[in-house]
Amino acid sequence: MKKKQSKKTTKEKQESLIDILKGYGVQAYNDLDKGEFPKFSIPNRSISNIIYDKKLRQYILGSNTSLRSAKNTAQLRSFTQLLWLAFFANKLTKEKKSSTLRDVYYSSQAFAIDFEDQQESDNIIVDLEAVLSRPREDFYVFPEERSSIFGDLTIEYTIPGYEGKKMNLSDHPDGYAIGPSLTSADLVDTSAELVIAIEKGGLFTRFIEEKVDKKFKSIIINTGGQAPRSTRTLLKRLHEELSLPVVILTDGDVYGEHIAMVIKSGSANAAHLRELTVPDAKWVGVWATDIDKYKLPTIPMTESDIKRCYDLQKDPRYQEGIWKKELEVFLKIKRKAELEAFSKYGLTNITDKYLPKKLEEAKSL
């Protein structure tokens, strides 16, 4: 069984975050005590300050920052919102109470904090992430769950009321939702040697039925389309803490290719965060070249698909290797295929024939 490597425990991460948040509160108090206007220095999240770091193999923010001060009447509203959110994040983290983006919006009204709409509230949450360099999940603000996990992985809960309780993620035939309690759990041990992230829920169920976890000694994750950030965090933890390689299976289209790239190297929208990527993850298909190779049923690409291909060709991450080649083939054939297309050859064709070949190919990627 693989034991997790020594990493910061969930408790240590929470204590560290509380210390950081407390520091901002003390800073604001000291500014006021000295007769000065309190302020925040916020990394600039504009497109001009987002760069691709080849060493880290992900998008990051540049060095440009902006000052948000209570002195500036034009900034007073957003400064107050950010200061309140830091207080609320501290409260959630201390009490270990989970919230959602929608919850935060409504909770602000109890404190007479004026958000025009949820979009404004969401933007302030991203501002706080940028200030702290920590994802919102660390201060207990989570998305709606739509991803799942299955396989021989023993976890130990850290949430109140369940501390110390262990569970194996192969115990339920439908898998387990990747929610706050699972994302924050300690990873104890596993017999798995691989993580397979798959875009589709239907194929996730098929993989469980066909015992892919046992046949390939794997943990299976359904990303539910573009992987939510909590799922990407878990993928990173599985890779780093348990030293498990990650492979990604998506539909054979430009959006599937980008789903894999976001897991591998992040997105421009989350360039202020470093804990969401698995740079060594491998996209094993469905490639554009697989469509002809395996004679898959296809549907025509839309104008939106074609435009997306051209857009990605401008992205520095798609300038070489399999990423460049497959975009070019998509544009050449102007066809796409879904993972379910393998069912043309039988319901188990994808697990019996395609998957073994692709995992073998992955060794040379």
C-alpha positions in Angstrom: 0.0 0.0 0.0 1.2 3.5 -0.8 1.4 5.7 2.2 1.1 9.5 1.8 4.3 11.6 1.8 4.8 14.0 4.7 2.8 17.2 3.9 1.2 19.9 5.8 -1.9 18.5 7.6 -5.3 20.1 7.0 -5.1 21.4 10.5 -1.8 23.1 9.9 -3.0 24.6 6.7 -6.1 26.0 8.5 -4.0 27.4 11.3 -1.6 29.0 8.8 -4.6 30.6 6.9 -6.1 31.9 10.1 -2.7 33.5 11.0 -2.6 35.2 7.6 -6.2 36.5 7.9 -5.5 37.7 11.5 -2.4 39.5 10.2 -4.6 41.6 7.8 -7.0 42.4 10.5 -4.1 43.5 12.8 -2.7 45.6 10.0 -6.1 47.4 9.4 -6.4 48.0 13.2 -2.9 49.4 13.4 -3.4 51.7 10.4 -6.6 53.1 12.1 -4.8 53.4 15.5 -2.1 55.5 13.8 -4.7 57.7 12.1 -4.0 56.2 8.7 -6.4 54.8 6.1 -6.3 50.9 6.0 -5.5 49.4 2.7 -4.9 46.2 0.8 -2.2 45.4 -1.9 -3.9 43.2 -4.5 -2.2 41.4 -7.3 -3.4 42.8 -10.7 -5.6 40.2 -12.4 -5.8 41.9 -15.7 -4.9 40.0 -18.9 -1.8 42.1 -19.3 -0.5 40.8 -16.0 -1.1 37.1 -16.7 1.9 35.2 -18.1 2.7 31.6 -18.9 5.6 30.4 -16.7 7.4 27.7 -18.6 9.3 26.5 -15.5 6.1 26.0 -13.4 4.2 25.0 -16.6 1.2 27.0 -15.7 -0.3 30.5 -16.0 0.7 32.9 -13.1 0.2 36.5 -12.3 3.0 38.9 -13.0 4.4 41.4 -10.4 2.0 44.2 -11.0 -0.2 45.1 -8.0 -2.8 47.7 -7.2 -3.6 49.4 -3.9 -7.2 49.4 -2.6 -7.5 52.0 0.1 -10.3 53.3 2.4 -8.8 56.8 1.6 -10.0 56.6 -2.0 -13.8 57.2 -2.0 -14.1 55.4 -5.4 -12.5 52.3 -3.7 -14.2 52.5 -0.3 -17.1 50.2 -1.3 -14.9 47.4 -2.7 -12.4 47.9 0.2 -15.2 47.4 2.8 -16.4 44.3 0.9 -13.0 42.8 0.9 -12.3 43.5 4.5 -15.7 42.0 5.5 -15.0 38.9 3.3 -11.6 38.4 5.1 -13.5 38.5 8.4 -16.1 36.0 7.1 -13.4 33.7 5.7 -11.7 33.8 9.1 -15.1 32.9 10.8 -15.7 30.0 8.3 -12.2 28.6 8.7 -12.2 28.8 12.5 -15.6 27.2 12.8 -15.0 24.8 9.9 -18.3 25.7 8.4 -18.7 25.2 4.7 -20.3 27.8 2.4 -21.0 28.3 -1.3 -20.6 31.3 -3.5 -24.4 31.9 -3.2 -24.2 31.5 0.6 -21.5 34.2 0.8 -23.7 36.6 -1.2 -26.7 36.2 1.1 -24.6 36.1 4.3 -23.2 39.6 3.5 -26.7 41.0 3.8 -26.8 40.0 7.5 -23.9 42.3 8.0 -25.3 45.1 5.9 -22.6 44.6 3.3 -23.9 45.8 0.0 -23.2 43.6 -3.1 -25.1 44.7 -6.2 -25.4 41.1 -7.3 -23.7 37.7 -6.9 -21.2 38.5 -9.7 -19.9 41.4 -7.6 -19.6 39.1 -4.6 -17.9 36.4 -6.6 -15.3 39.0 -7.9 -14.5 40.0 -4.3 -13.9 36.3 -3.4 -11.4 36.1 -6.3 -9.7 39.3 -5.0 -9.3 37.6 -1.6 -7.9 34.5 -3.2 -5.3 36.7 -5.0 -4.4 38.6 -1.8 -4.0 35.3 0.2 -2.6 33.2 -2.7 -5.0 30.5 -1.5 -8.0 29.0 -3.2 -11.5 29.7 -1.8 -11.8 26.1 -0.8 -9.1 26.7 1.8 -11.4 29.1 3.6 -14.4 26.8 3.2 -16.2 28.3 0.2 -17.0 25.4 -2.1 -18.7 24.9 -5.5 -21.7 22.6 -6.0 -20.4 19.0 -6.2 -20.6 17.4 -9.6 -17.4 15.2 -9.7 -17.0 11.7 -8.3 -14.2 9.4 -7.3 -13.9 5.6 -6.9 -11.1 3.2 -6.1 -9.0 1.7 -3.4 -8.1 4.8 -1.4 -8.5 5.1 2.3 -9.1 8.6 3.6 -9.4 10.0 7.1 -11.9 12.8 7.7 -10.9 16.0 9.3 -14.2 17.8 9.5 -16.0 18.3 12.8 -17.9 15.3 14.0 -16.0 12.9 11.7 -12.4 13.5 12.8 -10.5 10.3 12.7 -13.2 8.3 10.9 -11.7 6.3 8.0 -13.4 5.2 4.8 -12.3 3.4 1.7 -13.5 5.0 -1.6 -14.3 1.6 -3.2 -17.0 0.9 -0.7 -19.9 2.4 -2.8 -20.6 1.2 -6.3 -21.6 4.7 -7.5 -18.4 6.3 -6.2 -18.3 9.3 -3.8 -19.0 12.9 -4.6 -15.9 15.1 -4.3 -17.2 17.6 -1.8 -15.7 19.6 1.0 -15.3 16.7 3.5 -13.5 14.5 0.9 -11.3 17.3 -0.5 -10.1 18.2 3.0 -9.6 14.6 4.2 -6.2 13.1 4.8 -5.1 10.6 2.2 -4.0 7.5 4.2 -3.0 4.8 1.8 -3.8 3.1 -1.5 -2.9 0.1 -3.6 -3.5 2.1 -6.8 -0.6 3.0 -9.1 -2.5 5.4 -11.4 -5.3 8.0 -11.5 -7.6 8.0 -14.5 -9.6 11.2 -14.8 -12.5 10.9 -17.2 -14.7 13.6 -18.6 -18.0 11.7 -18.7 -20.2 10.4 -15.8 -21.6 7.6 -17.9 -18.2 6.3 -18.7 -17.2 6.7 -15.1 -20.0 4.3 -14.2 -18.9 1.9 -17.0 -15.4 1.9 -15.7 -16.6 0.9 -12.2 -18.8 -1.8 -13.7 -15.8 -3.2 -15.7 -13.6 -3.0 -12.6 -11.1 -0.7 -14.3 -9.8 0.2 -10.8 -8.7 -3.4 -10.3 -7.6 -4.2 -13.8 -5.3 -1.2 -14.0 -4.7 -0.7 -10.3 -6.3 2.8 -10.6 -8.3 5.4 -8.9 -11.1 6.7 -11.2 -12.3 10.3 -11.2 -15.3 11.7 -13.1 -14.5 15.3 -13.8 -18.0 16.1 -14.9 -16.8 18.1 -17.9 -14.3 20.9 -17.0 -13.0 19.7 -13.7 -14.1 21.9 -10.7 -11.3 23.4 -8.7 -11.9 21.1 -5.8 -11.4 18.1 -8.2 -8.2 19.6 -9.6 -7.0 20.2 -6.0 -7.6 16.5 -5.2 -5.9 15.4 -8.4 -2.8 17.4 -7.4 -2.9 15.9 -3.9 -3.1 12.4 -5.3 -0.2 13.0 -7.5 2.0 14.8 -5.0 1.1 13.1 -1.7 0.7 9.5 -3.1 3.1 9.8 -6.1 0.4 8.6 -8.5 0.6 9.5 -12.2 -2.5 11.1 -13.7 -3.9 10.4 -17.1 -6.9 12.1 -18.7 -9.6 10.8 -21.0 -11.9 13.3 -22.7 -14.2 13.5 -25.7 -12.4 13.8 -29.0 -13.0 17.5 -29.5 -11.2 20.8 -28.9 -13.1 21.3 -25.6 -11.9 17.9 -24.4 -8.3 18.8 -25.3 -8.7 22.0 -23.2 -10.2 20.1 -20.3 -7.0 18.1 -20.2 -4.8 21.2 -20.5 -6.6 23.0 -17.6 -5.9 20.0 -15.3 -2.3 19.9 -16.5 -1.5 23.6 -16.4 -4.4 25.6 -15.1 -6.5 28.4 -16.5 -5.9 32.1 -17.0 -8.9 32.8 -14.7 -7.1 31.0 -11.8 -3.6 32.4 -12.6 -3.4 33.8 -9.0 -3.4 30.2 -7.6 -0.6 27.6 -7.6 -2.4 24.6 -6.1 -4.6 23.5 -8.9 -2.4 22.0 -11.5 -0.7 18.6 -12.3 2.0 19.6 -14.8 3.0 15.9 -15.3 -0.6 14.8 -16.1 -0.9 13.1 -19.5 -3.8 13.5 -21.9 -4.2 10.1 -23.5 -7.2 10.7 -25.7 -9.6 10.8 -27.4 -7.2 12.5 -29.8 -8.2 13.8 -33.2 -5.8 11.3 -34.8 -7.7 8.5 -32.9 -10.9 9.3 -34.8 -9.6 7.9 -38.0 -7.3 5.3 -36.4 -10.2 3.7 -34.6 -12.8 4.5 -37.3 -15.1 6.3 -34.8 -18.5 7.7 -35.6 -18.3 11.4 -35.8 -20.3 14.6 -35.9 -19.3 17.8 -37.7 -17.4 20.5 -35.8 -19.4 23.7 -35.3 -18.2 27.2 -36.1 -17.7 27.7 -32.4 -15.5 24.6 -32.3 -13.4 25.8 -35.2 -13.1 29.3 -33.6 -12.0 27.7 -30.4 -9.2 25.7 -32.2 -7.9 29.0 -33.7 -8.0 30.7 -30.3 -6.1 27.9 -28.7 -3.4 28.0 -31.4 -2.5 31.4 -30.0 -2.0 30.0 -26.5 1.7 29.3 -25.7 0.8 25.9 -24.3 -0.4 24.6 -27.7 2.7 25.5 -29.6 4.4 22.0 -29.6 4.0 18.3 -29.2 0.7 16.4 -29.1 -1.2 19.6 -28.2 -0.2 21.4 -31.4 -0.5 18.3 -33.6 -4.0 17.4 -32.5 -5.4 20.9 -32.9 -4.1 20.9 -36.5 -5.8 17.6 -37.2 -9.1 18.8 -35.7 -8.9 21.8 -38.1 -8.1 19.5 -41.0 -10.9 16.9 -40.5 -13.4 19.3 -39.0 -15.0 16.3 -37.2 -15.3 15.3 -33.6 -16.2 12.2 -31.6 -17.4 11.4 -28.1 -16.0 8.8 -25.7 -19.3 6.9 -26.1 -18.5 6.4 -29.8 -16.5 3.3 -29.0 -19.8 1.6 -28.1 -20.2 1.1 -31.8 -17.8 -1.9 -31.3 -19.5 -3.1 -28.1 -20.1 -1.6 -24.6 -16.8 -2.8 -23.2 -14.6 -2.0 -26.2 -13.3 1.2 -24.6 -12.1 -0.6 -21.5 -11.0 -3.8 -23.1 -9.1 -2.5 -26.1 -8.8 1.3 -26.3 -7.8 2.0 -22.7 -5.0 -0.6 -22.5 -3.4 0.7 -25.7 -3.6 4.3 -24.6 -2.1 3.6 -21.2 0.8 1.9 -22.9 1.2 4.9 -25.3 1.2 7.2 -22.2 4.5 5.7 -21.0 6.3 7.3 -24.0 4.5 10.7 -23.8 
